């Protein structure tokens, strides 16, 4: 591990998680400015662009990959349009013994004054819960299920190889072509499609703006920097951010930065906890690694350092704060980004490549809580790769996890995926399988089966809420069968 990475890692692991109010402030300003004048997709995209135009930027000395969700590492934004926190929520997560997210009394007062009045009756969570039946609320309040998608948006498996082949300037051209081809005379969905396409175009502008702003900041920092090594790094950052995300990445370094900008924008636009995962990262990065090593601009030492800088970025992003019982009882901290390494390539060949081994070395040296790192083991996996993964796991710090590639493929085929998509698939979250780049992966698995047993044992009566909400089956001592 280089001195650079040691320093960045120490900042990441020693920084206290905190609540960032910046996203809530800027998104609220955007909604107050445009809500009701544009479609819902366009409103969401305009809010994202407004945020990227006005948000704080952060470059830590020594960084090679830039971008944070908040104003600094370990700062977690809130998403009031999705789920508006109460002041009590913020106090609980500030004071809880399990991993706390700090906020100041002044921040909570501001939240009560500026955010809650606007969002408490507008949030998606409020709208959903207000439509549910009394029976549903009784079950929810009793803890029969503890959470569902009202606290987040889907987004587990959107990561794929698409972002490495085109820049967002290219996607804007594709969008313009799709708009020009809309048939408003015979297609009843044309106007709905137009709204979505316009929103996609605005979202492209948002991420392009982020890259351009970082390029400008890095150049300005380089102009006044006296350390020649750090000055050169800043100029490299500026060059990379002038290319990505507007254009397709050309180097290994740019490919990593491209992914990270996309990761930030996906997780900023609408909270996908848990989790936005990059898909088959080793396979996506390998063409850039091969090209750069062949031309002599990259070696394994530098490639490993760049990967470790990306690992620090993952670890800098705590999960967004929850509400309700999840907030009180869960110590959940990670954002559950899941790295799939190894497995099988889309053509059915062995998917292990030199980047796969570098990622194993990165796991071994970094030993971070995030990202969640796993290896896919197939019948074609080389013994060398398997043994190296076992060597790391034997050290006892919990990573990598091991998954059977053939089982993943079978599960995805049974779910109706094509063979190629199933081979591209893998694990995400904690833990599910999905076809990366081809589905949002909407899940909700928070059903409390022991609670059903408890209600049955007490003839349907719930001691937590004081209500009878289950089936009244009598005294279990009188049951004739189970």
C-alpha positions in Angstrom: 0.0 0.0 0.0 1.4 3.4 -1.0 1.7 6.3 1.4 -0.9 8.1 -0.6 -3.4 5.3 -0.1 -2.5 4.8 3.6 -3.4 8.5 4.2 -6.6 8.4 2.3 -7.6 5.1 4.0 -7.0 6.6 7.4 -9.2 9.6 6.7 -11.9 7.3 5.5 -11.9 5.0 8.5 -11.4 7.7 11.2 -14.0 10.2 10.0 -17.2 10.3 12.0 -20.3 9.7 9.8 -22.5 12.8 9.6 -25.7 14.0 8.0 -25.4 16.3 5.0 -28.2 18.8 4.6 -26.9 20.0 1.2 -28.9 17.7 -1.0 -32.1 18.4 0.9 -31.6 22.1 0.6 -30.8 22.2 -3.1 -33.4 19.6 -4.2 -36.0 21.6 -2.2 -35.0 24.8 -3.9 -35.3 23.1 -7.3 -38.8 21.7 -6.5 -40.0 25.1 -5.3 -38.7 26.6 -8.6 -40.2 24.1 -11.1 -42.7 21.8 -9.4 -46.0 21.9 -11.2 -44.6 23.4 -14.4 -43.0 20.2 -15.8 -43.7 16.5 -15.8 -42.5 14.3 -12.9 -39.6 12.7 -14.8 -38.4 16.2 -15.9 -38.8 17.6 -12.4 -36.6 14.9 -11.0 -34.0 15.5 -13.7 -34.1 19.2 -13.2 -33.5 18.8 -9.5 -30.5 16.6 -10.1 -29.0 19.1 -12.6 -29.6 22.0 -10.2 -27.9 20.0 -7.5 -24.8 19.2 -9.7 -24.6 22.9 -10.7 -24.6 24.2 -7.2 -23.3 21.5 -4.9 -20.0 21.7 -2.9 -17.0 20.0 -4.5 -14.3 18.2 -2.5 -10.8 17.1 -3.5 -8.7 15.7 -0.8 -4.9 16.1 -1.1 -3.5 12.9 -2.7 -6.8 11.7 -4.3 -6.7 10.2 -7.7 -10.4 9.5 -8.0 -12.7 12.5 -7.1 -16.3 12.9 -5.9 -18.3 12.5 -2.7 -22.0 12.3 -2.1 -21.8 15.0 0.6 -19.5 17.9 1.3 -16.8 15.6 2.7 -16.2 11.9 3.3 -18.7 10.0 5.4 -21.4 12.6 4.9 -24.8 11.0 4.1 -27.4 13.1 2.3 -31.1 12.8 3.0 -33.9 12.3 0.4 -36.9 14.3 1.7 -38.9 13.9 -1.6 -38.8 10.1 -1.0 -38.9 9.9 2.8 -38.9 13.1 4.9 -37.2 12.6 8.3 -38.6 14.1 11.4 -36.4 16.0 13.9 -36.8 13.0 16.2 -35.4 10.7 13.5 -32.3 12.9 13.2 -31.9 13.0 17.0 -32.1 9.2 17.2 -29.5 8.6 14.6 -27.3 11.3 16.2 -27.5 9.8 19.7 -27.8 6.0 19.1 -25.1 3.8 20.5 -24.8 1.9 17.3 -23.1 3.7 14.5 -24.3 7.3 14.7 -24.7 10.0 12.1 -24.1 13.3 13.6 -26.0 16.5 13.1 -25.9 19.8 15.0 -28.9 21.3 16.8 -28.7 24.2 14.3 -29.0 21.8 11.4 -32.0 20.1 13.0 -33.6 23.4 13.6 -33.0 24.4 10.0 -34.4 21.0 8.8 -37.6 21.6 10.9 -38.0 25.1 9.5 -37.1 24.6 5.9 -37.5 20.9 4.9 -40.3 19.4 7.0 -43.0 21.9 6.2 -42.5 21.5 2.5 -42.0 17.7 2.3 -43.9 16.1 5.1 -47.1 15.8 3.1 -45.4 15.6 -0.3 -43.0 12.8 0.1 -43.5 9.5 -1.7 -43.5 7.7 1.7 -46.3 9.9 3.0 -48.4 9.4 -0.1 -48.0 5.7 0.0 -48.8 5.3 3.7 -51.8 7.6 3.4 -53.4 5.3 0.9 -53.0 2.1 2.9 -55.8 0.4 4.8 -56.2 0.3 8.6 -55.5 -3.5 8.5 -52.2 -2.8 6.7 -51.2 -0.1 9.2 -51.9 -2.4 12.1 -49.6 -5.0 10.6 -46.9 -2.5 9.8 -47.0 -0.9 13.3 -46.8 -4.3 14.9 -43.7 -5.2 13.0 -45.1 -7.9 10.7 -43.0 -6.2 8.1 -40.5 -3.6 9.1 -39.7 -1.8 5.9 -40.4 -1.8 2.2 -39.6 0.3 -0.9 -41.1 3.5 0.5 -37.7 4.5 2.0 -35.7 4.1 -1.2 -35.8 3.7 -5.0 -34.7 0.6 -7.0 -31.2 0.5 -8.4 -29.3 -2.6 -7.4 -28.2 -3.8 -10.8 -28.2 -0.9 -13.2 -24.4 -1.1 -13.5 -23.0 -2.6 -16.7 -20.5 -2.1 -19.4 -22.6 0.5 -21.2 -20.8 3.4 -19.5 -17.4 2.4 -20.7 -18.3 2.5 -24.4 -20.1 5.8 -24.6 -19.9 9.2 -22.9 -23.0 11.1 -21.8 -22.5 13.5 -24.7 -23.0 10.4 -27.0 -26.1 9.5 -25.0 -27.5 13.0 -25.6 -27.2 12.4 -29.4 -29.0 9.0 -29.0 -31.8 10.7 -27.0 -32.1 13.5 -29.7 -32.5 10.8 -32.4 -35.1 9.0 -30.3 -37.1 12.2 -29.8 -36.9 12.9 -33.6 -38.3 9.5 -34.3 -41.4 9.8 -32.0 -44.7 9.3 -33.8 -47.2 11.7 -32.2 -49.9 10.7 -34.7 -50.2 7.0 -34.1 -48.4 6.2 -30.8 -50.5 7.0 -27.8 -47.5 6.8 -25.5 -45.4 9.3 -27.6 -45.9 12.2 -25.2 -45.1 10.1 -22.2 -42.0 8.9 -24.0 -41.1 12.5 -24.8 -41.3 13.5 -21.2 -39.0 10.6 -20.2 -36.5 11.3 -23.0 -36.4 15.0 -22.1 -35.7 14.0 -18.5 -32.9 11.7 -19.6 -31.3 14.5 -21.6 -31.4 16.8 -18.6 -29.9 14.0 -16.4 -27.0 13.7 -19.0 -26.4 17.4 -18.6 -26.3 16.9 -14.8 -23.5 14.4 -14.8 -21.6 16.2 -17.5 -21.8 19.4 -15.4 -20.3 17.5 -12.4 -17.3 16.4 -14.5 -16.7 19.8 -15.9 -16.9 21.5 -12.5 -14.3 19.0 -11.1 -12.0 19.6 -14.1 -12.2 23.4 -13.4 -11.6 23.0 -9.7 -8.6 20.7 -10.2 -7.1 23.1 -12.7 -7.5 26.1 -10.3 -6.0 24.1 -7.5 -3.0 23.1 -9.7 -2.4 26.8 -10.6 -1.5 27.6 -7.0 0.0 24.3 -5.9 3.7 24.4 -5.0 4.3 20.6 -4.6 5.2 19.5 -8.2 3.9 15.9 -7.6 0.5 16.9 -6.3 0.3 19.6 -9.0 0.8 17.0 -11.7 -1.9 14.8 -10.1 -4.3 17.7 -10.1 -3.6 18.3 -13.8 -4.3 14.6 -14.5 -7.6 14.8 -12.6 -8.5 17.9 -14.6 -7.7 16.1 -17.8 -9.6 13.0 -16.8 -12.7 15.0 -15.8 -12.5 16.9 -19.1 -13.0 13.6 -20.8 -15.4 11.7 -18.6 -18.2 11.6 -18.1 -19.0 13.7 -21.2 -17.0 11.3 -23.5 -16.1 7.7 -23.3 -13.1 6.8 -21.2 -9.8 6.2 -23.0 -7.6 5.0 -20.1 -7.8 2.7 -17.1 -7.8 5.8 -14.8 -10.5 7.5 -16.8 -12.6 4.3 -16.7 -12.5 4.2 -12.9 -13.4 7.9 -12.7 -16.2 7.4 -15.2 -17.7 4.6 -13.0 -17.4 6.7 -9.9 -19.2 9.7 -11.4 -22.0 7.4 -12.5 -22.1 5.8 -9.1 -22.4 9.2 -7.4 -25.2 10.4 -9.8 -27.3 7.2 -9.4 -27.0 7.3 -5.6 -27.7 11.1 -5.5 -30.7 11.2 -7.8 -32.8 8.8 -5.8 -31.5 6.7 -2.8 -31.0 3.1 -4.1 -29.9 1.7 -0.7 -29.2 -1.2 -0.8 -27.4 -1.0 -3.2 -25.9 0.3 -6.5 -23.3 -2.2 -7.6 -20.9 -1.9 -10.6 -21.5 -5.3 -12.0 -18.5 -7.3 -13.3 -15.9 -4.6 -12.6 -12.8 -6.7 -13.5 -14.3 -7.6 -16.9 -15.3 -4.0 -17.6 -11.9 -2.6 -16.7 -9.8 -5.3 -18.4 -9.8 -3.8 -22.0 -8.5 -0.5 -20.6 -5.8 -2.3 -18.4 -4.7 -4.3 -21.4 -4.4 -1.3 -23.7 -2.6 0.9 -21.1 -0.1 -1.8 -20.1 0.7 -2.6 -23.7 1.4 1.1 -24.5 3.4 1.4 -21.3 1.4 4.1 -19.5 0.2 1.7 -16.8 1.8 -1.0 -14.7 0.4 -3.3 -12.0 1.7 -1.1 -9.1 -0.1 2.0 -10.5 -3.3 0.0 -11.4 -3.4 -1.3 -7.9 -3.1 2.2 -6.4 -5.9 3.5 -8.6 -8.1 0.6 -7.5 -7.3 1.2 -3.9 -8.2 4.9 -4.4 -11.6 3.7 -5.7 -12.0 1.4 -2.7 -11.6 4.4 -0.4 -14.3 6.2 -2.3 -16.7 3.3 -1.7 -15.9 3.3 2.0 -16.5 7.1 2.2 -20.2 6.6 1.4 -22.3 5.5 4.4 -25.9 4.3 3.8 -28.6 7.0 3.9 -30.3 7.3 7.2 -33.5 5.2 7.6 -36.7 5.8 9.5 -38.9 4.0 12.0 -37.8 0.7 13.5 -35.0 0.3 11.0 -33.5 3.6 12.2 -33.8 2.6 15.9 -32.7 -1.0 15.8 -30.4 -1.4 12.8 -26.7 -0.6 12.9 -26.6 -0.7 9.2 -23.9 1.6 8.0 -22.7 0.4 4.6 -24.2 1.3 1.3 -23.9 -2.3 0.1 -22.0 -1.8 -3.1 -21.1 -5.3 -4.1 -18.1 -6.1 -6.3 -18.3 -9.4 -8.3 -14.9 -10.7 -9.4 -14.1 -13.8 -11.5 -16.9 -16.0 -12.8 -17.6 -16.5 -16.4 -17.4 -14.1 -19.4 -20.5 -13.4 -21.6 -19.2 -15.9 -24.2 -19.0 -18.7 -21.6 -15.2 -18.6 -21.2 -13.4 -18.2 -17.9 -13.9 -14.6 -16.7 -10.8 -14.3 -14.6 -8.2 -11.9 -16.0 -5.2 -9.9 -14.6 -7.5 -7.2 -13.2 -9.3 -9.9 -11.2 -6.0 -10.7 -9.3 -5.4 -6.9 -8.8 -8.8 -6.6 -7.2 -8.0 -9.6 -4.9 -4.8 -7.8 -3.9 -6.8 -4.6 -3.3 -9.2 -6.4 -1.0 -6.3 -7.9 0.9 -4.5 -4.7 1.5 -7.4 -2.4 2.1 -9.6 -4.5 4.5 -12.4 -2.0 4.4 -16.0 -2.4 5.4 -17.0 -1.2 1.9 -17.3 -2.3 -0.8 -18.7 -5.7 -0.2 -16.3 -7.9 -2.2 -17.0 -11.3 -3.5 -15.6 -13.8 -5.9 -17.6 -15.9 -8.3 -16.2 -19.5 -8.6 -17.1 -21.5 -11.7 -16.0 -24.8 -13.1 -13.6 -22.9 -15.3 -12.0 -20.8 -12.5 -8.2 -21.3 -12.3 -6.9 -22.9 -9.1 -4.5 -20.0 -8.7 -7.4 -17.5 -8.4 -9.4 -19.7 -6.0 -6.4 -20.3 -3.8 -5.5 -16.6 -3.7 -9.1 -15.8 -2.7 -9.0 -18.5 0.0 -5.7 -17.1 1.3 -7.4 -13.7 1.8 -10.5 -15.1 3.3 -8.5 -17.2 5.8 -7.2 -14.0 7.4 -10.7 -13.7 9.0 -11.8 -10.2 8.3 -14.9 -11.3 6.4 -14.1 -10.9 2.7 -14.3 -12.0 0.0 -17.5 -14.0 0.0 -17.7 -17.0 -2.4 -20.6 -17.6 -4.8 -21.2 -20.4 -7.3 -21.3 -18.9 -10.8 -23.3 -21.9 -12.2 -25.9 -21.5 -9.5 -26.2 -17.8 -10.2 -26.7 -18.5 -13.9 -29.2 -21.2 -13.3 -31.2 -18.9 -11.0 -31.2 -16.1 -13.6 -32.2 -18.4 -16.4 -35.1 -19.7 -14.3 -36.1 -16.1 -13.9 -36.4 -15.7 -17.7 -33.0 -14.1 -18.5 -31.1 -14.9 -21.6 -28.0 -17.0 -21.3 -25.7 -14.0 -22.1 -27.5 -11.8 -19.5 -27.3 -14.6 -17.0 -23.5 -14.9 -17.5 -23.2 -11.1 -17.0 -25.2 -11.3 -13.8 -24.1 -11.7 -10.2 -24.8 -10.9 -6.7 -25.8 -7.5 -5.2 -27.2 -6.1 -2.0 -27.2 -8.6 1.0 -27.5 -10.9 -1.1 -29.6 -11.3 -4.2 -28.8 -12.2 -7.8 -29.6 -9.9 -10.8 -28.8 -9.3 -14.4 -26.5 -6.3 -14.4 -27.5 -3.5 -16.7 -30.8 -5.1 -17.6 -33.1 -4.5 -14.6 -33.6 -2.2 -11.7 -34.0 -5.1 -9.3 -36.9 -4.0 -7.0 -37.0 -6.0 -3.8 -38.7 -6.0 -0.5 -37.9 -8.9 1.9 -38.6 -7.5 5.3 -41.3 -9.9 6.4 -41.1 -10.9 10.0 -42.0 -14.5 10.2 -41.4 -15.0 13.9 -44.0 -12.2 14.5 -46.6 -14.5 12.9 -45.6 -17.3 15.3 -46.0 -14.8 18.2 -49.4 -13.7 17.1 -50.5 -17.3 16.7 -49.3 -18.3 20.2 -51.4 -15.4 21.6 -54.5 -16.0 19.6 -53.9 -13.1 17.3 -53.2 -10.5 20.0 -50.2 -8.2 19.6 -48.6 -7.1 22.9 -46.6 -4.3 21.2 -49.6 -2.4 19.9 -52.3 -3.8 22.2 -54.4 -4.8 19.2 -55.8 -8.1 17.9 -54.5 -8.3 14.4 -53.8 -12.0 13.7 -56.0 -15.0 13.2 -57.9 -16.0 16.3 -57.2 -19.7 16.4 -57.6 -20.3 20.1 -55.1 -21.7 22.7 -52.2 -23.4 21.0 -52.3 -26.1 23.7 -55.6 -27.2 22.1 -54.2 -27.4 18.5 -54.7 -30.9 17.0 -52.1 -30.3 14.3 -49.5 -27.8 13.2 
